[in-house]
Amino acid sequence: MEPVVRDNALSSPSPQAGWRKERIAPSLPEVHKSIFVPTKGSFIRRLLAFVGPGYLVAVGYMDPGNWATDLAGGAQFGYTLLSVVLISNLMAILLQSLTARLGIATGRDLAQACRDHYGKRVNFSLWVLCELAIAACDLAEVIGSAIALKLLFGMPMIYGVLITSLDVILVLMLQNKGFRYIEAMVISLIVTIFVCFGIEMFLSKPDVGGIFHGFVPSAEIVRNPEMLYIALGILGATVMPHNLYLHSSIVQTRKYEETALGKRSAIRFATIDSTLALMLALFVNAAILILSAAAFHTSGHTDVAEIQDAYKLLDPLVGSSIASVLFAVALLASGQNSTLTGTLAGQIVMEGFLNIRLKPWLRRLITRMIAIIPAVIVIGIYGEKGTGDLLILSQVILSLQLSFAVIPLVKFTANKAKMGEFVAPKWLSTLSWTVAFIIAGLNVYLLYGTLFG
């Protein structure tokens, strides 16, 4: 296993100077530096070499766990909360740009950076929290895929949950063929979701003026407690903690030049990639809310929050028999897409925090079992209605863990001893710290409201 090549061309201080361990094995070694990046040619040609990691990250911003809050927000308050969707997406773009900067400048992913910086007890705690977050996210994907299979084929949800465990075979096949195959699969599923909701938007005939007005922040969001609570849910569930670990690793699949100029160019293109991909995620999240507002809020169905209820009501309200089918297809694509990135994230955090490397199929199986077992138990005891509460619980767990990933990320990228000349500018660090504290405060408030409200 080759260590990360040190960059001797950087100006002082070197990014390696601020770390205790100057040599560190790469995460995902089977695909590390496996994709060639041209040093010459047009801007588009060089950008295309970096297109991919951002879309794997964007998957987490449109997974089934986000659907419930978007549906509830649109049904209850129309287009008003579109501004919250926009703000949360801008926060995500900022944080993901920092993860790309960290991975490219230092040759470390976020988990490896934490292992180098913190002691064993802290690292073990961070690892446990991250594993819980991945399992919670996987739980949302399992339930979302099972709901989609039931809606499309009438399959009992307990069978759908068990069938989703077989996707480990697909993941292994794609990973063995090369990382570009995984990226191609993810982008194809994102395009499927995009097309489905594009058609849904056309069929639902939303109020264009209301949409534009909804993207403008309103003081009513703060004054109305119910609206504020859903807004906090949208903000709290948007940024996925495991995506920060994932992105800082998979940007290193590109074989860019290990020079100051090469790394600076890589950071630039990786940031463009993730920004464009997250704008697609913004469209999907906004489209769910817009569809809910146009179909449910305007017709008086303001209590729609369950995915199953939305599916049943779409056809008669939108006036097309294909509306509910497109909704379910998009949900299935969303759930399956997220499983691909969850596998990679699990491998990265285990290798990064504990330096333990498991076979990908074994790592995936462990994560899947953690998600499947509680889903099967809840469905068996409470029936399919219990899955809604389980979906909410998974988002609460994600919210709890988020700050434990965001704060180290912002701290490391603002440290010149660790980042060298690639340290985040003062304005970017200040903005990042502001976002980190906002997310922490909102998630604490969201958790308190969920448990005691």
The 8 nearest C-alpha neighbors of each residue, nearest first, counted from 0:
[[1, 2, 24, 28, 25, 29, 3, 23],
 [0, 2, 24, 3, 25, 28, 4, 23],
 [3, 1, 24, 23, 4, 22, 25, 0],
 [2, 4, 24, 23, 25, 106, 5, 1],
 [3, 5, 2, 6, 257, 106, 22, 1],
 [6, 4, 7, 3, 257, 15, 22, 21],
 [5, 7, 8, 257, 258, 9, 4, 259],
 [6, 8, 9, 5, 258, 13, 10, 257],
 [7, 9, 258, 6, 259, 10, 257, 13],
 [10, 8, 259, 7, 13, 6, 11, 258],
 [9, 11, 12, 13, 8, 420, 419, 259],
 [12, 10, 13, 9, 419, 420, 14, 16],
 [11, 13, 419, 10, 416, 16, 14, 420],
 [12, 14, 419, 11, 15, 16, 9, 10],
 [15, 13, 418, 419, 417, 16, 105, 416],
 [16, 14, 13, 17, 18, 21, 417, 105],
 [17, 15, 13, 14, 18, 416, 417, 12],
 [16, 18, 417, 416, 15, 14, 19, 418],
 [19, 17, 20, 15, 16, 417, 21, 115],
 [18, 20, 115, 21, 17, 116, 16, 15],
 [21, 19, 18, 22, 115, 23, 15, 17],
 [20, 22, 15, 18, 19, 23, 16, 5],
 [23, 21, 20, 2, 3, 24, 5, 4],
 [22, 24, 2, 3, 25, 21, 20, 107],
 [23, 25, 2, 3, 1, 26, 22, 0],
 [26, 24, 28, 3, 2, 23, 27, 31],
 [25, 27, 28, 347, 248, 24, 350, 351],
 [26, 28, 29, 30, 31, 25, 347, 346],
 [29, 27, 31, 26, 30, 25, 0, 24],
 [28, 30, 27, 31, 33, 26, 177, 175],
 [29, 31, 33, 28, 252, 27, 32, 178],
 [30, 32, 252, 28, 33, 29, 27, 251],
 [33, 31, 254, 252, 253, 34, 251, 30],
 [32, 34, 30, 31, 252, 253, 254, 35],
 [35, 33, 253, 254, 32, 252, 36, 48],
 [34, 36, 254, 253, 37, 33, 48, 255],
 [35, 37, 48, 255, 254, 253, 38, 34],
 [38, 36, 39, 45, 35, 40, 48, 44],
 [39, 37, 36, 40, 45, 255, 256, 261],
 [40, 38, 37, 41, 45, 44, 42, 36],
 [39, 41, 44, 42, 45, 38, 37, 43],
 [40, 42, 44, 43, 45, 39, 46, 37],
 [41, 43, 45, 44, 46, 40, 47, 39],
 [44, 42, 46, 41, 45, 47, 40, 48],
 [45, 43, 41, 47, 46, 42, 40, 48],
 [46, 44, 48, 42, 47, 43, 37, 41],
 [45, 47, 43, 49, 48, 44, 268, 42],
 [48, 46, 50, 44, 49, 45, 43, 51],
 [47, 49, 45, 46, 36, 50, 44, 35],
 [50, 48, 47, 46, 269, 51, 268, 272],
 [49, 51, 47, 272, 48, 52, 46, 53],
 [50, 52, 54, 182, 53, 49, 55, 272],
 [53, 51, 55, 54, 249, 250, 56, 50],
 [273, 54, 52, 56, 272, 55, 51, 276],
 [55, 53, 57, 276, 56, 51, 52, 58],
 [54, 56, 52, 53, 58, 57, 340, 185],
 [55, 57, 53, 54, 58, 242, 59, 246],
 [58, 56, 54, 277, 60, 59, 55, 276],
 [59, 57, 56, 60, 55, 61, 337, 62],
 [60, 58, 62, 57, 61, 56, 239, 337],
 [59, 61, 57, 58, 237, 62, 280, 238],
 [60, 62, 58, 59, 280, 65, 284, 283],
 [61, 63, 333, 59, 64, 65, 60, 334],
 [64, 62, 66, 143, 65, 140, 139, 334],
 [63, 65, 139, 62, 66, 394, 390, 67],
 [66, 64, 63, 67, 68, 62, 61, 236],
 [65, 67, 69, 63, 68, 64, 70, 287],
 [68, 66, 70, 69, 65, 304, 71, 305],
 [69, 67, 71, 70, 66, 233, 65, 72],
 [68, 70, 288, 72, 66, 67, 71, 287],
 [71, 69, 67, 73, 291, 68, 72, 304],
 [70, 72, 304, 68, 74, 69, 73, 75],
 [73, 71, 69, 75, 70, 74, 76, 68],
 [72, 74, 292, 77, 288, 291, 70, 76],
 [75, 73, 296, 301, 292, 71, 295, 291],
 [76, 74, 301, 72, 73, 71, 296, 77],
 [75, 77, 73, 72, 74, 79, 78, 296],
 [76, 78, 292, 73, 296, 79, 74, 75],
 [77, 79, 213, 80, 81, 210, 73, 292],
 [80, 78, 213, 81, 77, 76, 82, 214],
 [81, 79, 83, 82, 78, 213, 72, 230],
 [82, 80, 214, 84, 213, 83, 79, 78],
 [81, 83, 214, 85, 216, 80, 84, 215],
 [84, 82, 86, 80, 81, 85, 87, 230],
 [85, 83, 81, 87, 82, 86, 88, 285],
 [84, 86, 82, 88, 83, 87, 81, 89],
 [87, 85, 83, 89, 88, 84, 82, 90],
 [88, 86, 90, 234, 84, 89, 85, 83],
 [87, 89, 91, 85, 90, 86, 84, 281],
 [90, 88, 92, 86, 91, 87, 85, 93],
 [91, 89, 87, 93, 88, 92, 94, 86],
 [90, 92, 88, 94, 89, 93, 238, 95],
 [93, 91, 89, 95, 90, 94, 274, 96],
 [94, 92, 90, 96, 91, 95, 89, 97],
 [95, 93, 97, 91, 96, 92, 90, 98],
 [94, 96, 98, 97, 92, 93, 91, 99],
 [97, 95, 270, 99, 93, 94, 98, 92],
 [96, 98, 100, 94, 95, 99, 101, 93],
 [99, 97, 247, 95, 101, 100, 96, 243],
 [98, 100, 247, 96, 102, 97, 101, 103],
 [99, 101, 97, 98, 103, 102, 266, 104],
 [102, 100, 98, 104, 99, 103, 105, 97],
 [103, 101, 247, 108, 107, 106, 99, 100],
 [102, 104, 100, 106, 101, 105, 99, 262],
 [105, 103, 101, 102, 100, 106, 421, 262],
 [106, 104, 107, 14, 102, 103, 101, 418],
 [107, 105, 102, 103, 104, 3, 108, 251],
 [108, 106, 102, 105, 111, 112, 109, 101],
 [107, 109, 247, 248, 102, 111, 110, 112],
 [108, 110, 112, 244, 111, 247, 113, 107],
 [111, 109, 351, 113, 352, 112, 108, 348],
 [112, 110, 351, 114, 108, 113, 109, 107],
 [111, 113, 109, 115, 110, 114, 107, 116],
 [112, 114, 116, 110, 115, 111, 117, 109],
 [115, 113, 111, 352, 112, 116, 117, 122],
 [114, 116, 112, 113, 117, 111, 19, 20],
 [115, 117, 113, 114, 112, 118, 18, 19],
 [118, 116, 114, 113, 115, 121, 122, 119],
 [117, 119, 121, 120, 122, 116, 114, 115],
 [118, 120, 122, 121, 123, 117, 114, 124],
 [121, 119, 123, 122, 118, 124, 117, 125],
 [120, 122, 124, 123, 118, 119, 125, 117],
 [123, 121, 125, 119, 124, 120, 114, 126],
 [122, 124, 126, 120, 125, 121, 119, 127],
 [125, 123, 121, 127, 126, 122, 120, 128],
 [124, 126, 122, 128, 123, 127, 129, 121],
 [125, 127, 123, 129, 124, 128, 122, 130],
 [126, 128, 130, 124, 129, 125, 123, 131],
 [129, 127, 131, 125, 126, 130, 400, 124],
 [128, 130, 132, 126, 131, 127, 125, 133],
 [129, 131, 133, 127, 132, 128, 126, 134],
 [132, 130, 134, 128, 129, 133, 135, 127],
 [131, 133, 129, 135, 397, 130, 134, 136],
 [134, 132, 136, 130, 135, 131, 137, 129],
 [133, 135, 137, 131, 132, 136, 370, 138],
 [136, 134, 393, 138, 132, 137, 133, 131],
 [137, 135, 133, 139, 138, 134, 132, 140],
 [136, 138, 134, 140, 135, 139, 370, 133],
 [137, 139, 370, 135, 141, 136, 140, 134],
 [138, 140, 136, 142, 137, 64, 141, 390],
 [141, 139, 334, 137, 143, 138, 142, 144],
 [140, 142, 138, 144, 139, 143, 160, 137],
 [141, 143, 145, 139, 140, 144, 146, 138],
 [142, 144, 140, 146, 63, 145, 141, 334],
 [143, 145, 331, 334, 147, 141, 146, 142],
 [146, 144, 159, 142, 148, 160, 156, 147],
 [147, 145, 149, 143, 144, 148, 142, 150],
 [146, 148, 144, 150, 327, 331, 149, 145],
 [149, 147, 145, 151, 150, 146, 152, 154],
 [150, 148, 153, 154, 146, 147, 152, 151],
 [149, 151, 147, 148, 153, 152, 146, 327],
 [150, 152, 148, 149, 147, 153, 327, 324],
 [153, 151, 154, 149, 148, 150, 147, 155],
 [154, 152, 149, 150, 151, 155, 148, 156],
 [153, 155, 149, 152, 148, 156, 159, 158],
 [156, 154, 158, 157, 149, 159, 153, 145],
 [155, 157, 159, 158, 145, 160, 149, 154],
 [156, 158, 160, 159, 155, 375, 161, 378],
 [159, 157, 161, 156, 160, 155, 162, 154],
 [158, 160, 145, 156, 162, 161, 157, 148],
 [159, 161, 157, 145, 158, 163, 162, 141],
 [160, 162, 158, 159, 163, 164, 157, 371],
 [163, 161, 159, 164, 160, 165, 158, 166],
 [162, 164, 165, 160, 161, 166, 159, 141],
 [163, 165, 162, 166, 161, 367, 167, 160],
 [166, 164, 167, 163, 162, 168, 161, 169],
 [165, 167, 169, 168, 164, 163, 170, 338],
 [166, 168, 170, 165, 169, 171, 363, 164],
 [169, 167, 166, 171, 170, 165, 172, 360],
 [170, 168, 172, 166, 167, 171, 173, 165],
 [171, 169, 167, 173, 168, 172, 174, 339],
 [170, 172, 174, 168, 169, 173, 175, 167],
 [173, 171, 169, 175, 170, 174, 168, 176],
 [172, 174, 176, 170, 175, 171, 181, 180],
 [173, 175, 171, 177, 176, 172, 178, 170],
 [174, 176, 172, 173, 177, 171, 178, 170],
 [177, 175, 173, 174, 172, 180, 178, 179],
 [178, 176, 174, 179, 175, 180, 173, 30],
 [177, 179, 181, 180, 174, 30, 182, 176],
 [178, 180, 182, 181, 177, 183, 51, 34],
 [181, 179, 183, 178, 182, 173, 177, 184],
 [180, 182, 184, 178, 183, 179, 173, 185],
 [181, 183, 179, 185, 180, 51, 184, 186],
 [182, 184, 180, 186, 181, 185, 179, 187],
 [185, 183, 187, 181, 182, 186, 180, 188],
 [184, 186, 182, 188, 187, 183, 336, 189],
 [185, 187, 189, 183, 188, 184, 182, 190],
 [188, 186, 190, 184, 185, 189, 183, 191],
 [187, 189, 191, 185, 190, 186, 332, 192],
 [190, 188, 186, 192, 191, 187, 193, 185],
 [189, 191, 193, 187, 188, 192, 194, 186],
 [192, 190, 188, 194, 189, 193, 195, 187],
 [193, 191, 329, 189, 195, 190, 194, 196],
 [192, 194, 190, 191, 196, 195, 197, 189],
 [195, 193, 197, 191, 196, 192, 190, 198],
 [196, 194, 192, 325, 198, 197, 193, 329],
 [195, 197, 199, 198, 193, 194, 200, 192],
 [196, 198, 194, 200, 199, 195, 193, 201],
 [197, 199, 201, 196, 200, 195, 202, 194],
 [200, 198, 196, 202, 201, 197, 203, 322],
 [199, 201, 197, 203, 198, 202, 196, 290],
 [200, 202, 198, 199, 204, 203, 197, 205],
 [203, 201, 199, 200, 204, 198, 317, 319],
 [202, 204, 317, 200, 201, 205, 199, 293],
 [205, 203, 202, 201, 200, 206, 293, 317],
 [206, 204, 293, 203, 207, 200, 289, 290],
 [205, 207, 209, 208, 210, 204, 293, 211],
 [208, 206, 210, 209, 205, 211, 204, 212],
 [207, 209, 211, 210, 206, 212, 213, 205],
 [208, 210, 212, 206, 207, 211, 213, 78],
 [209, 211, 213, 207, 208, 212, 78, 206],
 [212, 210, 208, 213, 214, 209, 207, 215],
 [211, 213, 209, 210, 214, 215, 208, 79],
 [214, 212, 79, 78, 210, 81, 215, 211],
 [213, 215, 82, 81, 211, 212, 216, 210],
 [214, 216, 213, 212, 82, 217, 211, 81],
 [217, 215, 82, 214, 218, 213, 83, 79],
 [216, 218, 219, 220, 215, 79, 221, 82],
 [219, 217, 220, 221, 222, 216, 223, 215],
 [218, 220, 222, 217, 221, 223, 226, 227],
 [221, 219, 227, 218, 226, 223, 222, 217],
 [220, 222, 219, 227, 218, 223, 224, 226],
 [221, 223, 219, 220, 224, 218, 227, 226],
 [222, 224, 226, 220, 225, 221, 219, 227],
 [225, 223, 227, 226, 228, 222, 221, 220],
 [226, 224, 228, 227, 223, 229, 220, 230],
 [225, 227, 223, 229, 228, 224, 220, 230],
 [228, 226, 230, 224, 220, 225, 229, 221],
 [227, 229, 231, 225, 230, 226, 224, 232],
 [230, 228, 232, 231, 226, 227, 72, 233],
 [231, 229, 227, 233, 232, 228, 226, 83],
 [230, 232, 234, 228, 229, 233, 235, 227],
 [231, 233, 229, 235, 230, 234, 236, 228],
 [234, 232, 230, 231, 236, 235, 68, 237],
 [235, 233, 231, 87, 237, 232, 236, 230],
 [236, 234, 232, 442, 233, 398, 237, 231],
 [235, 237, 233, 234, 232, 238, 394, 398],
 [236, 238, 234, 60, 235, 233, 239, 87],
 [239, 237, 91, 236, 240, 60, 235, 234],
 [238, 240, 242, 241, 237, 59, 401, 236],
 [241, 239, 401, 242, 243, 404, 238, 400],
 [240, 242, 244, 243, 239, 245, 344, 133],
 [243, 241, 245, 240, 244, 239, 56, 246],
 [242, 244, 241, 245, 246, 240, 98, 247],
 [245, 243, 109, 241, 242, 247, 246, 110],
 [244, 246, 242, 344, 248, 243, 247, 241],
 [245, 247, 248, 249, 243, 244, 242, 250],
 [246, 248, 102, 108, 98, 99, 244, 245],
 [249, 247, 108, 246, 245, 250, 251, 102],
 [248, 250, 251, 246, 252, 247, 52, 245],
 [251, 249, 252, 248, 247, 246, 52, 253],
 [250, 252, 249, 253, 248, 32, 31, 103],
 [251, 253, 32, 31, 249, 250, 33, 30],
 [254, 252, 34, 32, 251, 255, 35, 250],
 [255, 253, 32, 35, 36, 34, 33, 252],
 [254, 256, 36, 253, 261, 257, 265, 262],
 [255, 257, 261, 258, 262, 254, 260, 38],
 [258, 256, 6, 261, 262, 255, 259, 4],
 [259, 257, 261, 260, 256, 8, 6, 262],
 [258, 260, 9, 262, 261, 263, 8, 257],
 [261, 259, 263, 258, 262, 264, 256, 257],
 [262, 260, 256, 258, 264, 263, 259, 257],
 [263, 261, 265, 259, 264, 260, 258, 266],
 [262, 264, 260, 266, 265, 261, 259, 267],
 [263, 265, 267, 261, 262, 266, 260, 268],
 [264, 266, 262, 268, 267, 263, 269, 261],
 [267, 265, 269, 263, 264, 268, 100, 270],
 [266, 268, 264, 270, 265, 269, 263, 271],
 [267, 269, 271, 265, 270, 266, 46, 272],
 [270, 268, 272, 266, 271, 267, 265, 49],
 [271, 269, 96, 273, 267, 272, 268, 274],
 [270, 272, 268, 274, 269, 273, 275, 267],
 [273, 271, 269, 53, 270, 50, 275, 274],
 [53, 272, 274, 276, 270, 275, 271, 277],
 [275, 273, 271, 277, 276, 272, 92, 270],
 [276, 274, 278, 272, 277, 273, 271, 279],
 [277, 275, 273, 54, 279, 278, 274, 53],
 [276, 278, 280, 274, 279, 57, 275, 273],
 [277, 279, 281, 275, 280, 276, 274, 282],
 [280, 278, 282, 277, 276, 281, 283, 275],
 [279, 281, 277, 283, 278, 282, 61, 57],
 [282, 280, 278, 279, 284, 283, 285, 277],
 [281, 283, 279, 285, 280, 284, 286, 278],
 [284, 282, 286, 280, 285, 281, 287, 193],
 [285, 283, 287, 281, 286, 282, 280, 61],
 [284, 286, 282, 288, 283, 287, 281, 289],
 [287, 285, 289, 283, 284, 288, 282, 290],
 [288, 286, 290, 284, 285, 289, 69, 291],
 [287, 289, 73, 69, 291, 285, 286, 290],
 [290, 288, 286, 292, 291, 287, 285, 293],
 [291, 289, 293, 287, 292, 288, 286, 294],
 [290, 292, 73, 288, 74, 294, 289, 295],
 [291, 293, 73, 77, 296, 289, 74, 290],
 [294, 292, 205, 290, 291, 297, 295, 289],
 [293, 295, 291, 292, 316, 290, 317, 203],
 [294, 296, 300, 74, 298, 291, 292, 297],
 [297, 295, 74, 292, 301, 299, 298, 77],
 [296, 298, 299, 295, 293, 294, 292, 77],
 [299, 297, 295, 296, 300, 294, 316, 293],
 [298, 300, 296, 301, 297, 295, 74, 302],
 [301, 299, 295, 302, 296, 298, 303, 74],
 [300, 302, 75, 74, 296, 299, 303, 295],
 [301, 303, 300, 304, 74, 75, 71, 295],
 [302, 304, 301, 74, 305, 71, 300, 308],
 [305, 303, 71, 70, 67, 302, 306, 308],
 [304, 306, 308, 307, 303, 67, 309, 387],
 [305, 307, 309, 308, 310, 304, 67, 66],
 [308, 306, 310, 305, 309, 311, 146, 150],
 [309, 307, 311, 305, 310, 306, 312, 303],
 [308, 310, 306, 312, 307, 311, 313, 303],
 [311, 309, 323, 307, 308, 313, 312, 306],
 [312, 310, 308, 309, 313, 307, 314, 323],
 [311, 313, 309, 310, 314, 315, 316, 308],
 [312, 314, 316, 310, 323, 317, 315, 311],
 [313, 315, 320, 319, 317, 318, 322, 316],
 [316, 314, 318, 317, 313, 312, 319, 320],
 [317, 315, 313, 318, 314, 294, 312, 295],
 [318, 316, 203, 314, 313, 319, 315, 294],
 [317, 319, 315, 316, 314, 320, 202, 313],
 [318, 320, 314, 321, 322, 317, 315, 202],
 [319, 321, 314, 322, 323, 318, 324, 315],
 [320, 322, 324, 319, 323, 325, 314, 326],
 [323, 321, 325, 324, 314, 320, 319, 313],
 [322, 324, 326, 310, 325, 313, 321, 314],
 [325, 323, 327, 321, 326, 322, 328, 151],
 [324, 326, 328, 195, 322, 327, 323, 329],
 [325, 327, 323, 329, 324, 328, 330, 322],
 [326, 328, 330, 147, 324, 329, 325, 331],
 [329, 327, 325, 331, 330, 326, 324, 332],
 [328, 330, 192, 332, 326, 327, 331, 333],
 [329, 331, 327, 333, 328, 332, 147, 334],
 [330, 332, 144, 328, 147, 334, 333, 329],
 [333, 331, 329, 335, 330, 334, 188, 336],
 [334, 332, 330, 336, 62, 331, 335, 329],
 [335, 333, 140, 144, 331, 337, 336, 332],
 [336, 334, 332, 338, 337, 333, 331, 144],
 [337, 335, 333, 338, 334, 339, 185, 332],
 [336, 338, 339, 334, 340, 335, 58, 341],
 [337, 339, 341, 335, 336, 340, 342, 334],
 [340, 338, 337, 341, 342, 336, 170, 343],
 [339, 341, 343, 342, 337, 338, 344, 55],
 [342, 340, 338, 344, 343, 339, 337, 345],
 [343, 341, 345, 340, 339, 344, 363, 338],
 [342, 344, 346, 340, 345, 341, 347, 339],
 [345, 343, 245, 347, 341, 346, 342, 340],
 [346, 344, 342, 343, 347, 348, 341, 349],
 [345, 347, 343, 349, 344, 348, 350, 342],
 [346, 348, 344, 350, 345, 349, 351, 26],
 [349, 347, 351, 350, 345, 110, 346, 352],
 [350, 348, 346, 351, 347, 352, 353, 355],
 [349, 351, 354, 355, 347, 348, 356, 353],
 [350, 352, 111, 110, 348, 349, 354, 347],
 [351, 353, 114, 110, 349, 348, 350, 354],
 [354, 352, 355, 349, 350, 351, 123, 114],
 [353, 355, 350, 351, 352, 356, 349, 111],
 [356, 354, 350, 353, 349, 357, 351, 352],
 [355, 357, 350, 354, 358, 349, 346, 353],
 [358, 356, 362, 359, 361, 355, 346, 360],
 [357, 359, 361, 360, 362, 356, 363, 346],
 [360, 358, 362, 361, 363, 357, 346, 171],
 [361, 359, 363, 362, 358, 364, 167, 171],
 [362, 360, 364, 358, 363, 359, 365, 357],
 [363, 361, 359, 365, 364, 360, 357, 358],
 [362, 364, 360, 366, 361, 365, 342, 367],
 [363, 365, 361, 367, 362, 366, 360, 368],
 [366, 364, 368, 362, 363, 367, 361, 369],
 [367, 365, 363, 369, 364, 368, 134, 362],
 [368, 366, 364, 370, 369, 365, 371, 363],
 [367, 369, 371, 365, 370, 366, 372, 364],
 [368, 370, 366, 367, 371, 372, 134, 365],
 [371, 369, 138, 367, 368, 134, 372, 137],
 [370, 372, 368, 374, 373, 369, 367, 375],
 [371, 373, 375, 374, 370, 368, 369, 376],
 [374, 372, 376, 375, 371, 377, 370, 369],
 [375, 373, 371, 377, 372, 376, 378, 370],
 [374, 376, 378, 372, 373, 377, 379, 371],
 [377, 375, 373, 379, 374, 378, 380, 372],
 [376, 378, 380, 374, 379, 375, 381, 373],
 [379, 377, 382, 375, 383, 381, 376, 380],
 [378, 380, 376, 377, 382, 375, 381, 157],
 [381, 379, 377, 378, 382, 376, 385, 375],
 [382, 380, 385, 378, 377, 379, 383, 384],
 [381, 383, 378, 384, 379, 385, 380, 377],
 [382, 384, 385, 378, 386, 381, 156, 387],
 [385, 383, 386, 382, 387, 381, 378, 388],
 [386, 384, 383, 381, 387, 388, 382, 377],
 [385, 387, 389, 384, 388, 383, 390, 378],
 [388, 386, 390, 389, 385, 384, 391, 305],
 [389, 387, 391, 390, 386, 385, 392, 384],
 [388, 390, 386, 392, 387, 391, 393, 385],
 [389, 391, 387, 393, 388, 392, 139, 386],
 [390, 392, 388, 394, 389, 393, 387, 395],
 [393, 391, 389, 395, 394, 390, 388, 396],
 [392, 394, 135, 390, 396, 391, 395, 389],
 [395, 393, 397, 391, 396, 392, 236, 398],
 [396, 394, 398, 392, 397, 393, 399, 446],
 [397, 395, 399, 393, 394, 398, 132, 392],
 [398, 396, 394, 132, 400, 395, 399, 401],
 [399, 397, 395, 401, 396, 400, 442, 235],
 [398, 400, 396, 397, 401, 395, 442, 402],
 [399, 401, 397, 398, 403, 402, 128, 132],
 [400, 402, 240, 398, 403, 404, 399, 397],
 [401, 403, 405, 404, 439, 406, 400, 435],
 [404, 402, 401, 400, 405, 406, 407, 125],
 [403, 405, 402, 401, 406, 407, 240, 408],
 [404, 406, 402, 408, 407, 403, 435, 409],
 [405, 407, 409, 408, 402, 404, 403, 410],
 [408, 406, 410, 409, 405, 404, 411, 403],
 [409, 407, 405, 411, 406, 410, 412, 404],
 [408, 410, 406, 412, 407, 411, 413, 405],
 [409, 411, 407, 413, 408, 412, 406, 414],
 [412, 410, 414, 408, 413, 409, 407, 417],
 [411, 413, 409, 414, 422, 410, 423, 101],
 [412, 414, 423, 410, 411, 422, 428, 409],
 [415, 413, 411, 417, 412, 416, 418, 422],
 [416, 414, 418, 419, 422, 417, 413, 420],
 [417, 415, 17, 414, 419, 418, 16, 12],
 [418, 416, 17, 14, 415, 414, 419, 18],
 [417, 419, 14, 422, 415, 421, 416, 414],
 [420, 418, 14, 13, 415, 12, 421, 416],
 [419, 421, 422, 418, 10, 415, 12, 9],
 [422, 420, 418, 419, 423, 104, 100, 263],
 [423, 421, 418, 415, 420, 413, 412, 419],
 [422, 424, 413, 412, 428, 427, 421, 425],
 [425, 423, 427, 426, 428, 422, 413, 421],
 [426, 424, 428, 427, 429, 423, 413, 430],
 [425, 427, 429, 428, 424, 430, 423, 431],
 [426, 428, 430, 424, 425, 429, 431, 423],
 [429, 427, 431, 425, 430, 426, 413, 423],
 [430, 428, 426, 432, 431, 427, 425, 433],
 [429, 431, 433, 427, 428, 432, 426, 434],
 [432, 430, 428, 434, 433, 429, 427, 435],
 [433, 431, 435, 429, 434, 430, 428, 436],
 [432, 434, 430, 431, 436, 435, 437, 429],
 [435, 433, 437, 431, 432, 436, 438, 430],
 [436, 434, 432, 438, 433, 437, 431, 439],
 [437, 435, 439, 433, 438, 434, 440, 432],
 [436, 438, 434, 440, 439, 435, 441, 433],
 [437, 439, 441, 435, 436, 440, 442, 434],
 [440, 438, 436, 442, 437, 441, 402, 435],
 [439, 441, 437, 443, 442, 438, 436, 444],
 [442, 440, 444, 438, 443, 439, 445, 437],
 [441, 443, 445, 439, 444, 440, 235, 398],
 [442, 444, 446, 440, 445, 441, 447, 439],
 [443, 445, 441, 447, 442, 446, 448, 440],
 [446, 444, 442, 448, 443, 447, 441, 449],
 [445, 447, 449, 443, 448, 444, 442, 450],
 [448, 446, 444, 450, 445, 449, 451, 443],
 [447, 449, 452, 445, 451, 446, 450, 444],
 [450, 448, 446, 447, 452, 451, 445, 395],
 [449, 451, 447, 448, 452, 446, 445, 395],
 [452, 450, 448, 447, 449, 446, 445, 444],
 [451, 448, 449, 450, 447, 446, 445, 228]]
